[in-house]
Amino acid sequence: MIKIMDKVIGWMMVLLAIITLWAVLTPNHLYVG
């Protein structure tokens, strides 16, 4: 169970990092003005 949770948390962190990078690299469609 602990290993599975570690994997889930790890993948969530990876997804958050990718989404953050995508939002930073393409700011014109999110943070306009």
C-alpha positions in Angstrom: 0.0 0.0 0.0 2.8 2.4 0.9 4.6 1.7 -2.3 1.5 2.3 -4.3 0.8 5.6 -2.6 4.4 6.6 -3.2 4.0 5.9 -6.9 0.7 7.8 -7.0 2.2 10.8 -5.2 5.3 10.7 -7.4 3.2 10.7 -10.6 1.0 13.5 -9.2 4.2 15.6 -8.6 5.4 14.9 -12.1 2.0 15.9 -13.6 2.0 19.1 -11.5 5.5 19.9 -12.7 4.5 19.3 -16.4 1.4 21.4 -16.0 3.3 24.2 -14.3 6.0 24.2 -17.0 3.3 24.2 -19.7 1.5 27.1 -18.0 4.7 29.1 -17.7 5.8 28.4 -21.2 2.4 29.3 -22.7 1.1 32.1 -20.4 -0.9 33.9 -23.1 -3.9 31.6 -22.8 -4.0 31.4 -19.0 -2.8 34.6 -17.3 -3.9 37.2 -19.8 -3.5 40.7 -18.3 
